[in-house]
Each structure stands twice: as structure tokens, then as C-alpha cells.
């Protein structure tokens, strides 16, 4: 059971949920591909040593990217916006729809092409809360606005 599902209020339903985007694996994957290329191209000991160093650097980065991807959640319910990131050092945000002042999305060219971005939420009397590499940020924003519209009409 996910963090969001465990922390639902009575009568609360998940309207949309997403995770980190797979782009968090890009840097470790590129390092691994470079390592494999060096293994194929260079048969000398110095290339093998370089490969070993790259592996030592890449393995923890890959594990961290996997953990970040697996343990991050972003959801919109009929009552709140919920975001949770991190495993060891967890950061979470649970913002009631009635307290939302702003919901902004930042996307670069690659983010627009691959559908990921940074969401920045702000609630009444609080600071801005950025969450980066969120998959489907425009769908998340649309769902927030739909829920805000329903909340204001009721």
C-alpha cells in the first residue's frame, strides 16, 4: 500500500497520481553505457581500471535513482494535494485544496518533449514547495484545477 493510500482521510478518493519521471535514470544509464563502450573498445588495463572506477561511481547513483523513483509519490485527491519524496530522509507535503494559493509548473524543452517537469505549490501562509522530475505535470495541474473548481462549487 502506498503512502498516499495509507494517509487518505475518511471519504477521500485519489483522483490522479504519478511518480518521478524515468529521466532520473538518464545520468546513471549514460555512465553505464560509457563504461560498457570503454570495455568493448579498450582492452588495455588502464581502460579496465577506468571502467572499475566508473562502476564504483555509477552503482550507487543507479541505486539512488531507483530508490528516488520507487519511493516518490504525487497525488491529487478530492480534498488535498499530496507529495512525498525520499526514503531515508522523507519530505512530504499535504496541502488542503482550500489552502492552495498557487500551483506552478516549470518545464524545459526536454521536459516538454518527454512530459516531465517541476511542480511548485504554495499554500496560504507558507513557502513555495518545489518537486522536480515529476511525470505528467500538466495532467496533475489540470486535476488540481478540476478539484478546486468542484471544491468551490460545493
N, C-alpha and C positions, 0 to 999 in steps of 0.2 A: 504494500500500500504506500502511495506516495505521500510526501509531506503535505501537499495541498489536500488530498483526500482525508488524511488524519486530522486536519485542522478545520474542517468545514463546520460552520455553525448550524444549529437546527434550521431546517428549511432552505439551506443554501445549496445551490447547484452550480457545478462547473459549466460555464458557457463556452470557454475556449482555453486551451492550454498548449504550451510549447516548451521547447528546451533551448539550450545553446545550439548554435548552428555547427554543422560538421566542419566549418572552416577552422575551428580551433585545432584540428589535426594537421593543418597545412604545414606549419613550420617543422614539426617532428617528421612528417612524411617526406618533406623535401630533404631534410638531413639524412634520413634513411636511404632515399634514392641516391643521393650523392655518395654515401658510404658504399652502396652496392656497385655503383658505377666505378668507383675507385678500386674496388675489389676485382672487378672484371678487367679493367684497363691496366692497372698496375700490378705486376706480380712481385715487385720488389718489397723488401722488408719495411722500408720507410712508409710505403703505402699501407701495408698491413698495420703498422703502428698507428698511422693516421686514422685508419678505419676503426681500430680499437678505441681510440680517443673519441671519435665521433659517436660510436656506440655508447660509450660511457656517458656522454653528454645527452644523447638522443633518448635513451631508455627512460630516464626519469621524466624528461619532458613529455614523452608519449604517455607515460602512466598518469602524469598530472593532467594532461589534456583529456584523457579518458575519464578520469575522476570528475573533472570540471564538467564535461559533457553529461555524464551519467547522473550527477547529483544536483544539477541546476534545474529549477522549475520556474515557470512563469505562467500565471493563470488569471483569468477573469471569471468571477462568479457573478451571481445576480445581486451580491451585496458588497463585494470587495475586489481589489486588485491585489494579488499575492505574488511575490517574487522571493525565491530562495536560491542562494548560490553558496558553494563551498561545502567541504566535508569536515575537515578538522577545524577550520575557522569559518563558521557559518555566519552568513549575513542574510537577514530576511526582512521583507517589507510586507506589511499587511495594511492596506490603505482602504478605508471605507469609501464607497462611491460618493457619499455625501461630503466627504472631506477633500476630494480631488480638486485642485485648482488648475493644474496643468499636466499635460501628457504630451511629451515631445519625442520625435524620432529623428535621429541623425543617421544618414546613410551616405557612404561614399559611392563611387562608381561601381566598384566590385560588389559592395553591399546591395546596391540596387539590382545588379545583374543576377546575383546569387540569392537574393531575398534574405538578407540579414542586416542588422543594424544595432544601434544603441538606443535604448529607450530611457527617457529621463522623466521621472514622475515628480510632482511636487504637490504637497497637500497643505491644508491651511496651517500656517504657523510652523512649517517645517522646511528643511533644506531640500535641495534637489537631490534625487537619488538616481544615479546613472547605473544601468546594467548593459554591458556590452556583449556583442556577438549573439544577439537574440534572433532566433529563427522566426520568420513570418511576422516582422514587427508591424506591418501595415494592417494585417488581419487582427492582430492584438489591439491596435489602436481603434480600428473600426468596431470591434466588440466592446471596448470600453465606452465608446460614444453611444453605441446602441443601448448598453446597460444604463448609462447616465440619462439617456432620453426616457427609457422606461421608468427609471427611478424618479425623475422629475414629474412625469405624468401621473404617478400614483400618489 
